[in-house]
Amino acid sequence: MERTLSIVKPDGVAKGVIGEVVKRLEANALKVVAMKMIHMTKAQAEGFYAVHRERPFFGSLTDFMSSGPAVVMVLEGENAIARYRELMGATNYKEAAEGTIRRDFATDIEKNVVHGSDAPETAAFEIGYFFNAFEINAR
Ligand code: IDP
């Protein structure tokens, strides 16, 4: 069993696709073991994306991520990190495979609807960034 952090980003919440995202991950044996809606401050978004601080899009990305509410979830399942990234599709929706969340709902390389951890170490950091142990419903 593996855990990963999922975010329905502010554009996904604004577009009304929270339910669609949850439906797709539940249909693919990714269990939601924690979930909440948050509205990050700019500083919280900067902390979350600290690994990208040297990238040219860092300012814009952290403005976007703090622009409205987002839904953060912990997903659990076999090979959850890779399987959720497969459901999400490529960062650039134009390159994302047919039937992926980003291909179906994203309209912009930055405003791409969802986030998913990319490795076990980042998943551990990202889950701990938003949830404490009491908020994660272990089964
Ligand atoms: P990922 O979310 O698919 O793992 P990363 O390369 O880790 O992609 O980038 C993090 C986020 O930064 C992306 O999801 C997207 O919102 C934004 N981003 C990535 N590349 C670009 C870009 O070239 N321009 C604008 N935003 C970008």
Backbone and ligand atoms as CSV (ligand in chain L), in Angstrom:
chain,resi,resn,atom,element,x,y,z
A,1,MET,N,N,0.832,-1.207,0.000
A,1,MET,CA,C,0.000,0.000,0.000
A,1,MET,C,C,0.864,1.253,0.000
A,2,GLU,N,N,0.447,2.204,-0.785
A,2,GLU,CA,C,1.204,3.441,-0.896
A,2,GLU,C,C,0.227,4.605,-0.748
A,3,ARG,N,N,0.743,5.753,-0.283
A,3,ARG,CA,C,-0.088,6.949,-0.172
A,3,ARG,C,C,0.464,8.056,-1.044
A,4,THR,N,N,-0.449,8.884,-1.528
A,4,THR,CA,C,-0.036,10.036,-2.325
A,4,THR,C,C,-0.918,11.219,-1.984
A,5,LEU,N,N,-0.426,12.425,-2.256
A,5,LEU,CA,C,-1.239,13.613,-2.032
A,5,LEU,C,C,-1.843,14.071,-3.353
A,6,SER,N,N,-3.127,14.314,-3.333
A,6,SER,CA,C,-3.847,14.833,-4.497
A,6,SER,C,C,-4.385,16.211,-4.149
A,7,ILE,N,N,-4.320,17.122,-5.107
A,7,ILE,CA,C,-4.990,18.419,-4.939
A,7,ILE,C,C,-5.873,18.660,-6.153
A,8,VAL,N,N,-7.143,19.013,-5.917
A,8,VAL,CA,C,-7.957,19.627,-6.966
A,8,VAL,C,C,-7.645,21.118,-6.829
A,9,LYS,N,N,-6.918,21.637,-7.813
A,9,LYS,CA,C,-6.397,23.005,-7.742
A,9,LYS,C,C,-7.541,24.025,-7.866
A,10,PRO,N,N,-7.256,25.309,-7.563
A,10,PRO,CA,C,-8.334,26.317,-7.593
A,10,PRO,C,C,-9.115,26.358,-8.908
A,11,ASP,N,N,-8.476,26.098,-10.039
A,11,ASP,CA,C,-9.228,26.115,-11.308
A,11,ASP,C,C,-10.195,24.936,-11.378
A,12,GLY,N,N,-9.785,23.783,-10.823
A,12,GLY,CA,C,-10.664,22.608,-10.817
A,12,GLY,C,C,-11.877,22.822,-9.923
A,13,VAL,N,N,-11.663,23.463,-8.765
A,13,VAL,CA,C,-12.783,23.778,-7.871
A,13,VAL,C,C,-13.723,24.765,-8.574
A,14,ALA,N,N,-13.144,25.800,-9.207
A,14,ALA,CA,C,-13.971,26.809,-9.890
A,14,ALA,C,C,-14.760,26.200,-11.044
A,15,LYS,N,N,-14.171,25.230,-11.722
A,15,LYS,CA,C,-14.864,24.590,-12.854
A,15,LYS,C,C,-15.910,23.578,-12.409
A,16,GLY,N,N,-15.927,23.238,-11.128
A,16,GLY,CA,C,-16.919,22.290,-10.617
A,16,GLY,C,C,-16.610,20.847,-10.963
A,17,VAL,N,N,-15.318,20.473,-10.920
A,17,VAL,CA,C,-14.980,19.085,-11.251
A,17,VAL,C,C,-14.418,18.307,-10.055
A,18,ILE,N,N,-14.683,18.777,-8.827
A,18,ILE,CA,C,-14.237,18.009,-7.650
A,18,ILE,C,C,-14.816,16.598,-7.730
A,19,GLY,N,N,-16.101,16.518,-7.944
A,19,GLY,CA,C,-16.777,15.213,-7.965
A,19,GLY,C,C,-16.261,14.319,-9.079
A,20,GLU,N,N,-16.012,14.909,-10.223
A,20,GLU,CA,C,-15.505,14.124,-11.366
A,20,GLU,C,C,-14.132,13.529,-11.040
A,21,VAL,N,N,-13.278,14.335,-10.393
A,21,VAL,CA,C,-11.948,13.831,-10.024
A,21,VAL,C,C,-12.093,12.696,-9.007
A,22,VAL,N,N,-12.905,12.914,-7.972
A,22,VAL,CA,C,-13.080,11.885,-6.934
A,22,VAL,C,C,-13.664,10.612,-7.553
A,23,LYS,N,N,-14.627,10.770,-8.465
A,23,LYS,CA,C,-15.237,9.611,-9.112
A,23,LYS,C,C,-14.177,8.786,-9.855
A,24,ARG,N,N,-13.307,9.479,-10.573
A,24,ARG,CA,C,-12.297,8.753,-11.348
A,24,ARG,C,C,-11.293,8.035,-10.457
A,25,LEU,N,N,-10.909,8.667,-9.353
A,25,LEU,CA,C,-9.921,7.960,-8.548
A,25,LEU,C,C,-10.558,6.812,-7.768
A,26,GLU,N,N,-11.787,6.988,-7.326
A,26,GLU,CA,C,-12.452,5.874,-6.644
A,26,GLU,C,C,-12.711,4.712,-7.611
A,27,ALA,N,N,-13.013,5.029,-8.862
A,27,ALA,CA,C,-13.248,3.981,-9.870
A,27,ALA,C,C,-11.965,3.221,-10.184
A,28,ASN,N,N,-10.829,3.799,-9.792
A,28,ASN,CA,C,-9.539,3.172,-10.079
A,28,ASN,C,C,-8.825,2.696,-8.811
A,29,ALA,N,N,-9.605,2.323,-7.822
A,29,ALA,CA,C,-9.079,1.706,-6.597
A,29,ALA,C,C,-8.092,2.583,-5.846
A,30,LEU,N,N,-8.307,3.914,-5.927
A,30,LEU,CA,C,-7.545,4.817,-5.070
A,30,LEU,C,C,-8.515,5.301,-3.994
A,31,LYS,N,N,-8.251,4.901,-2.756
A,31,LYS,CA,C,-9.163,5.249,-1.658
A,31,LYS,C,C,-8.822,6.603,-1.078
A,32,VAL,N,N,-9.858,7.421,-0.837
A,32,VAL,CA,C,-9.656,8.700,-0.160
A,32,VAL,C,C,-9.600,8.416,1.342
A,33,VAL,N,N,-8.449,8.650,1.974
A,33,VAL,CA,C,-8.328,8.407,3.419
A,33,VAL,C,C,-8.253,9.709,4.219
A,34,ALA,N,N,-8.195,10.851,3.520
A,34,ALA,CA,C,-8.276,12.168,4.164
A,34,ALA,C,C,-8.658,13.173,3.085
A,35,MET,N,N,-9.430,14.194,3.492
A,35,MET,CA,C,-9.887,15.183,2.497
A,35,MET,C,C,-10.317,16.469,3.206
A,36,LYS,N,N,-9.916,17.609,2.656
A,36,LYS,CA,C,-10.433,18.885,3.161
A,36,LYS,C,C,-10.279,19.980,2.116
A,37,MET,N,N,-11.084,21.034,2.278
A,37,MET,CA,C,-10.959,22.192,1.406
A,37,MET,C,C,-10.156,23.248,2.146
A,38,ILE,N,N,-9.193,23.822,1.440
A,38,ILE,CA,C,-8.324,24.840,2.036
A,38,ILE,C,C,-8.207,26.022,1.072
A,39,HIS,N,N,-7.776,27.160,1.599
A,39,HIS,CA,C,-7.434,28.281,0.722
A,39,HIS,C,C,-6.049,28.726,1.160
A,40,MET,N,N,-5.036,28.339,0.391
A,40,MET,CA,C,-3.653,28.614,0.784
A,40,MET,C,C,-3.323,30.092,0.705
A,41,THR,N,N,-2.522,30.537,1.643
A,41,THR,CA,C,-1.922,31.869,1.515
A,41,THR,C,C,-0.794,31.758,0.484
A,42,LYS,N,N,-0.318,32.889,0.029
A,42,LYS,CA,C,0.821,32.902,-0.900
A,42,LYS,C,C,2.021,32.198,-0.246
A,43,ALA,N,N,2.269,32.477,1.019
A,43,ALA,CA,C,3.416,31.869,1.706
A,43,ALA,C,C,3.259,30.351,1.808
A,44,GLN,N,N,2.039,29.890,2.059
A,44,GLN,CA,C,1.807,28.433,2.127
A,44,GLN,C,C,2.029,27.784,0.757
A,45,ALA,N,N,1.593,28.461,-0.308
A,45,ALA,CA,C,1.811,27.925,-1.658
A,45,ALA,C,C,3.307,27.908,-1.984
A,46,GLU,N,N,4.024,28.928,-1.550
A,46,GLU,CA,C,5.478,28.972,-1.780
A,46,GLU,C,C,6.176,27.842,-1.038
A,47,GLY,N,N,5.715,27.541,0.165
A,47,GLY,CA,C,6.310,26.436,0.934
A,47,GLY,C,C,6.024,25.100,0.279
A,48,PHE,N,N,4.811,24.947,-0.214
A,48,PHE,CA,C,4.439,23.687,-0.856
A,48,PHE,C,C,5.271,23.442,-2.113
A,49,TYR,N,N,5.477,24.488,-2.903
A,49,TYR,CA,C,6.191,24.354,-4.181
A,49,TYR,C,C,7.656,24.801,-4.066
A,50,ALA,N,N,8.229,24.731,-2.874
A,50,ALA,CA,C,9.598,25.216,-2.665
A,50,ALA,C,C,10.600,24.612,-3.651
A,51,VAL,N,N,10.395,23.361,-4.049
A,51,VAL,CA,C,11.344,22.735,-5.005
A,51,VAL,C,C,11.372,23.465,-6.343
A,52,HIS,N,N,10.321,24.220,-6.635
A,52,HIS,CA,C,10.254,24.928,-7.920
A,52,HIS,C,C,10.658,26.394,-7.794
A,53,ARG,N,N,11.247,26.799,-6.652
A,53,ARG,CA,C,11.429,28.249,-6.437
A,53,ARG,C,C,12.336,28.918,-7.478
A,54,GLU,N,N,13.217,28.156,-8.132
A,54,GLU,CA,C,14.088,28.757,-9.157
A,54,GLU,C,C,13.439,28.781,-10.540
A,55,ARG,N,N,12.299,28.128,-10.678
A,55,ARG,CA,C,11.680,28.062,-12.016
A,55,ARG,C,C,11.030,29.403,-12.371
A,56,PRO,N,N,11.004,29.736,-13.657
A,56,PRO,CA,C,10.464,31.049,-14.063
A,56,PRO,C,C,8.982,31.229,-13.740
A,57,PHE,N,N,8.245,30.124,-13.605
A,57,PHE,CA,C,6.807,30.236,-13.368
A,57,PHE,C,C,6.440,30.198,-11.885
A,58,PHE,N,N,7.448,30.219,-10.991
A,58,PHE,CA,C,7.181,30.070,-9.551
A,58,PHE,C,C,6.227,31.142,-9.014
A,59,GLY,N,N,6.443,32.402,-9.375
A,59,GLY,CA,C,5.592,33.490,-8.865
A,59,GLY,C,C,4.159,33.344,-9.332
A,60,SER,N,N,4.014,33.059,-10.610
A,60,SER,CA,C,2.686,32.901,-11.181
A,60,SER,C,C,1.983,31.662,-10.602
A,61,LEU,N,N,2.723,30.565,-10.477
A,61,LEU,CA,C,2.148,29.322,-9.944
A,61,LEU,C,C,1.652,29.510,-8.505
A,62,THR,N,N,2.451,30.193,-7.683
A,62,THR,CA,C,2.054,30.358,-6.283
A,62,THR,C,C,0.931,31.401,-6.134
A,63,ASP,N,N,0.875,32.370,-7.068
A,63,ASP,CA,C,-0.285,33.277,-7.104
A,63,ASP,C,C,-1.547,32.475,-7.411
A,64,PHE,N,N,-1.454,31.635,-8.432
A,64,PHE,CA,C,-2.592,30.813,-8.839
A,64,PHE,C,C,-3.036,29.874,-7.709
A,65,MET,N,N,-2.079,29.194,-7.089
A,65,MET,CA,C,-2.445,28.207,-6.066
A,65,MET,C,C,-3.038,28.856,-4.817
A,66,SER,N,N,-2.780,30.166,-4.625
A,66,SER,CA,C,-3.355,30.874,-3.477
A,66,SER,C,C,-4.540,31.748,-3.899
A,67,SER,N,N,-5.006,31.570,-5.128
A,67,SER,CA,C,-6.065,32.449,-5.659
A,67,SER,C,C,-7.474,32.046,-5.248
A,68,GLY,N,N,-7.643,30.835,-4.720
A,68,GLY,CA,C,-8.982,30.376,-4.344
A,68,GLY,C,C,-8.894,29.048,-3.628
A,69,PRO,N,N,-10.056,28.511,-3.232
A,69,PRO,CA,C,-10.028,27.249,-2.503
A,69,PRO,C,C,-9.583,26.078,-3.373
A,70,ALA,N,N,-8.976,25.108,-2.709
A,70,ALA,CA,C,-8.519,23.872,-3.353
A,70,ALA,C,C,-8.932,22.717,-2.443
A,71,VAL,N,N,-9.023,21.523,-3.011
A,71,VAL,CA,C,-9.359,20.344,-2.201
A,71,VAL,C,C,-8.124,19.444,-2.126
A,72,VAL,N,N,-7.648,19.228,-0.913
A,72,VAL,CA,C,-6.488,18.355,-0.730
A,72,VAL,C,C,-6.962,17.016,-0.187
A,73,MET,N,N,-6.367,15.942,-0.725
A,73,MET,CA,C,-6.765,14.580,-0.350
A,73,MET,C,C,-5.539,13.700,-0.190
A,74,VAL,N,N,-5.636,12.751,0.716
A,74,VAL,CA,C,-4.642,11.670,0.768
A,74,VAL,C,C,-5.301,10.449,0.145
A,75,LEU,N,N,-4.618,9.879,-0.840
A,75,LEU,CA,C,-5.111,8.685,-1.522
A,75,LEU,C,C,-4.251,7.502,-1.124
A,76,GLU,N,N,-4.910,6.355,-1.011
A,76,GLU,CA,C,-4.186,5.142,-0.630
A,76,GLU,C,C,-4.513,4.042,-1.623
A,77,GLY,N,N,-3.520,3.274,-1.984
A,77,GLY,CA,C,-3.734,2.153,-2.896
A,77,GLY,C,C,-2.411,1.557,-3.301
A,78,GLU,N,N,-2.496,0.440,-4.017
A,78,GLU,CA,C,-1.273,-0.168,-4.507
A,78,GLU,C,C,-0.698,0.737,-5.587
A,79,ASN,N,N,0.586,1.040,-5.465
A,79,ASN,CA,C,1.236,1.848,-6.497
A,79,ASN,C,C,0.495,3.175,-6.738
A,80,ALA,N,N,-0.015,3.763,-5.649
A,80,ALA,CA,C,-0.917,4.917,-5.742
A,80,ALA,C,C,-0.265,6.124,-6.433
A,81,ILE,N,N,1.013,6.356,-6.176
A,81,ILE,CA,C,1.679,7.549,-6.734
A,81,ILE,C,C,1.659,7.501,-8.262
A,82,ALA,N,N,2.141,6.402,-8.827
A,82,ALA,CA,C,2.220,6.286,-10.291
A,82,ALA,C,C,0.830,6.169,-10.904
A,83,ARG,N,N,-0.055,5.430,-10.247
A,83,ARG,CA,C,-1.388,5.239,-10.828
A,83,ARG,C,C,-2.183,6.540,-10.847
A,84,TYR,N,N,-2.049,7.359,-9.804
A,84,TYR,CA,C,-2.762,8.633,-9.812
A,84,TYR,C,C,-2.180,9.568,-10.873
A,85,ARG,N,N,-0.861,9.546,-11.029
A,85,ARG,CA,C,-0.262,10.411,-12.062
A,85,ARG,C,C,-0.715,9.990,-13.457
A,86,GLU,N,N,-0.929,8.692,-13.630
A,86,GLU,CA,C,-1.452,8.214,-14.915
A,86,GLU,C,C,-2.868,8.761,-15.167
A,87,LEU,N,N,-3.694,8.766,-14.130
A,87,LEU,CA,C,-5.058,9.299,-14.271
A,87,LEU,C,C,-5.034,10.811,-14.546
A,88,MET,N,N,-4.039,11.510,-13.948
A,88,MET,CA,C,-3.934,12.961,-14.139
A,88,MET,C,C,-3.557,13.323,-15.568
A,89,GLY,N,N,-2.569,12.612,-16.129
A,89,GLY,CA,C,-2.044,12.947,-17.455
A,89,GLY,C,C,-0.871,13.905,-17.354
A,90,ALA,N,N,-0.249,14.180,-18.504
A,90,ALA,CA,C,0.958,15.017,-18.543
A,90,ALA,C,C,0.671,16.428,-18.032
A,91,THR,N,N,1.728,17.085,-17.521
A,91,THR,CA,C,1.624,18.451,-16.993
A,91,THR,C,C,0.927,19.377,-17.997
A,92,ASN,N,N,1.363,19.289,-19.251
A,92,ASN,CA,C,0.755,20.089,-20.322
A,92,ASN,C,C,-0.431,19.314,-20.895
A,93,TYR,N,N,-1.632,19.858,-20.675
A,93,TYR,CA,C,-2.844,19.130,-21.096
A,93,TYR,C,C,-2.830,18.781,-22.579
A,94,LYS,N,N,-2.089,19.573,-23.367
A,94,LYS,CA,C,-2.033,19.296,-24.809
A,94,LYS,C,C,-1.284,18.005,-25.100
A,95,GLU,N,N,-0.406,17.612,-24.163
A,95,GLU,CA,C,0.361,16.372,-24.345
A,95,GLU,C,C,-0.229,15.221,-23.539
A,96,ALA,N,N,-1.282,15.488,-22.790
A,96,ALA,CA,C,-1.866,14.450,-21.926
A,96,ALA,C,C,-2.662,13.443,-22.758
A,97,ALA,N,N,-2.601,12.188,-22.333
A,97,ALA,CA,C,-3.291,11.121,-23.069
A,97,ALA,C,C,-4.806,11.305,-23.002
A,98,GLU,N,N,-5.477,10.767,-23.998
A,98,GLU,CA,C,-6.951,10.758,-24.042
A,98,GLU,C,C,-7.509,10.155,-22.765
A,99,GLY,N,N,-8.568,10.740,-22.250
A,99,GLY,CA,C,-9.243,10.153,-21.098
A,99,GLY,C,C,-8.618,10.506,-19.759
A,100,THR,N,N,-7.521,11.300,-19.759
A,100,THR,CA,C,-6.931,11.711,-18.483
A,100,THR,C,C,-7.645,12.978,-17.978
A,101,ILE,N,N,-7.487,13.227,-16.693
A,101,ILE,CA,C,-8.168,14.380,-16.070
A,101,ILE,C,C,-7.720,15.681,-16.731
A,102,ARG,N,N,-6.406,15.830,-16.916
A,102,ARG,CA,C,-5.916,17.088,-17.497
A,102,ARG,C,C,-6.356,17.239,-18.956
A,103,ARG,N,N,-6.318,16.164,-19.708
A,103,ARG,CA,C,-6.757,16.243,-21.107
A,103,ARG,C,C,-8.230,16.668,-21.174
A,104,ASP,N,N,-9.020,16.130,-20.260
A,104,ASP,CA,C,-10.462,16.397,-20.311
A,104,ASP,C,C,-10.855,17.764,-19.741
A,105,PHE,N,N,-10.100,18.267,-18.753
A,105,PHE,CA,C,-10.578,19.470,-18.059
A,105,PHE,C,C,-9.618,20.660,-18.035
A,106,ALA,N,N,-8.319,20.448,-18.313
A,106,ALA,CA,C,-7.377,21.570,-18.221
A,106,ALA,C,C,-7.443,22.428,-19.477
A,107,THR,N,N,-7.118,23.705,-19.287
A,107,THR,CA,C,-7.160,24.647,-20.405
A,107,THR,C,C,-5.870,25.441,-20.472
A,108,ASP,N,N,-4.897,25.072,-19.658
A,108,ASP,CA,C,-3.711,25.899,-19.490
A,108,ASP,C,C,-2.622,25.016,-18.879
A,109,ILE,N,N,-1.346,25.244,-19.237
A,109,ILE,CA,C,-0.266,24.408,-18.670
A,109,ILE,C,C,-0.141,24.620,-17.165
A,110,GLU,N,N,-0.455,25.834,-16.703
A,110,GLU,CA,C,-0.359,26.123,-15.265
A,110,GLU,C,C,-1.659,25.733,-14.548
A,111,LYS,N,N,-2.762,26.144,-15.111
A,111,LYS,CA,C,-4.059,25.847,-14.482
A,111,LYS,C,C,-4.514,24.495,-15.008
A,112,ASN,N,N,-3.902,23.451,-14.430
A,112,ASN,CA,C,-4.091,22.108,-14.989
A,112,ASN,C,C,-4.863,21.177,-14.047
A,113,VAL,N,N,-5.745,21.761,-13.239
A,113,VAL,CA,C,-6.813,21.053,-12.507
A,113,VAL,C,C,-6.371,20.233,-11.293
A,114,VAL,N,N,-5.280,19.482,-11.445
A,114,VAL,CA,C,-4.897,18.570,-10.359
A,114,VAL,C,C,-3.394,18.561,-10.112
A,115,HIS,N,N,-3.066,18.188,-8.892
A,115,HIS,CA,C,-1.680,17.911,-8.497
A,115,HIS,C,C,-1.618,16.497,-7.955
A,116,GLY,N,N,-0.513,15.817,-8.185
A,116,GLY,CA,C,-0.258,14.523,-7.549
A,116,GLY,C,C,1.223,14.394,-7.237
A,117,SER,N,N,1.551,13.857,-6.076
A,117,SER,CA,C,2.962,13.673,-5.694
A,117,SER,C,C,3.675,12.837,-6.760
A,118,ASP,N,N,4.992,13.072,-6.905
A,118,ASP,CA,C,5.715,12.358,-7.966
A,118,ASP,C,C,6.665,11.273,-7.466
A,119,ALA,N,N,6.819,11.111,-6.148
A,119,ALA,CA,C,7.733,10.095,-5.605
A,119,ALA,C,C,7.389,9.880,-4.123
A,120,PRO,N,N,7.837,8.756,-3.552
A,120,PRO,CA,C,7.512,8.491,-2.142
A,120,PRO,C,C,7.990,9.594,-1.191
A,121,GLU,N,N,9.177,10.161,-1.434
A,121,GLU,CA,C,9.699,11.197,-0.524
A,121,GLU,C,C,8.851,12.463,-0.637
A,122,THR,N,N,8.474,12.840,-1.854
A,122,THR,CA,C,7.651,14.041,-1.991
A,122,THR,C,C,6.252,13.790,-1.439
A,123,ALA,N,N,5.740,12.581,-1.609
A,123,ALA,CA,C,4.418,12.262,-1.050
A,123,ALA,C,C,4.441,12.426,0.469
A,124,ALA,N,N,5.485,11.943,1.120
A,124,ALA,CA,C,5.575,12.044,2.584
A,124,ALA,C,C,5.612,13.519,3.005
A,125,PHE,N,N,6.407,14.323,2.312
A,125,PHE,CA,C,6.481,15.755,2.626
A,125,PHE,C,C,5.129,16.430,2.392
A,126,GLU,N,N,4.521,16.148,1.258
A,126,GLU,CA,C,3.286,16.846,0.871
A,126,GLU,C,C,2.101,16.449,1.753
A,127,ILE,N,N,2.009,15.173,2.128
A,127,ILE,CA,C,0.931,14.735,3.028
A,127,ILE,C,C,1.099,15.426,4.377
A,128,GLY,N,N,2.326,15.453,4.879
A,128,GLY,CA,C,2.603,16.090,6.165
A,128,GLY,C,C,2.406,17.597,6.132
A,129,TYR,N,N,2.477,18.179,4.952
A,129,TYR,CA,C,2.300,19.631,4.811
A,129,TYR,C,C,0.863,20.036,5.120
A,130,PHE,N,N,-0.086,19.149,4.811
A,130,PHE,CA,C,-1.509,19.491,4.969
A,130,PHE,C,C,-2.249,18.710,6.049
A,131,PHE,N,N,-1.746,17.539,6.425
A,131,PHE,CA,C,-2.503,16.670,7.331
A,131,PHE,C,C,-1.631,16.194,8.483
A,132,ASN,N,N,-2.242,16.085,9.669
A,132,ASN,CA,C,-1.554,15.418,10.758
A,132,ASN,C,C,-2.094,13.987,10.871
A,133,ALA,N,N,-1.461,13.172,11.690
A,133,ALA,CA,C,-1.770,11.739,11.749
A,133,ALA,C,C,-3.232,11.485,12.104
A,134,PHE,N,N,-3.847,12.364,12.932
A,134,PHE,CA,C,-5.226,12.151,13.372
A,134,PHE,C,C,-6.246,12.400,12.262
A,135,GLU,N,N,-5.807,13.110,11.229
A,135,GLU,CA,C,-6.719,13.444,10.126
A,135,GLU,C,C,-6.719,12.393,9.018
A,136,ILE,N,N,-5.822,11.421,9.117
A,136,ILE,CA,C,-5.719,10.392,8.092
A,136,ILE,C,C,-6.337,9.108,8.641
A,137,ASN,N,N,-7.356,8.645,7.933
A,137,ASN,CA,C,-8.130,7.518,8.435
A,137,ASN,C,C,-7.537,6.197,7.966
A,138,ALA,N,N,-6.593,5.713,8.743
A,138,ALA,CA,C,-5.933,4.444,8.396
A,138,ALA,C,C,-6.956,3.312,8.494
A,139,ARG,N,N,-6.815,2.321,7.631
A,139,ARG,CA,C,-7.747,1.184,7.690
A,139,ARG,C,C,-6.953,-0.080,7.930
L,1,IDP,P1,P,3.357,18.128,-12.353
L,1,IDP,O1,O,2.287,18.900,-11.610
L,1,IDP,O2,O,2.798,17.458,-13.571
L,1,IDP,O3,O,4.139,17.200,-11.457
L,1,IDP,P2,P,5.658,19.978,-12.322
L,1,IDP,O4,O,6.722,20.021,-13.377
L,1,IDP,O5,O,6.037,19.418,-10.983
L,1,IDP,O6,O,4.388,19.214,-12.934
L,1,IDP,O7,O,5.128,21.467,-12.156
L,1,IDP,C1,C,4.305,21.819,-11.074
L,1,IDP,C2,C,3.192,22.702,-11.585
L,1,IDP,O8,O,3.750,23.915,-12.085
L,1,IDP,C3,C,2.398,22.144,-12.786
L,1,IDP,O9,O,1.382,21.232,-12.416
L,1,IDP,C4,C,1.824,23.417,-13.382
L,1,IDP,O10,O,0.700,23.903,-12.614
L,1,IDP,C5,C,2.985,24.384,-13.194
L,1,IDP,N1,N,3.871,24.415,-14.375
L,1,IDP,C6,C,4.738,23.456,-14.777
L,1,IDP,N2,N,5.403,23.814,-15.894
L,1,IDP,C7,C,4.923,25.045,-16.209
L,1,IDP,C8,C,5.205,25.971,-17.254
L,1,IDP,O11,O,6.041,25.729,-18.146
L,1,IDP,N3,N,4.515,27.150,-17.233
L,1,IDP,C9,C,3.594,27.452,-16.272
L,1,IDP,N4,N,3.307,26.613,-15.260
L,1,IDP,C10,C,3.958,25.428,-15.233
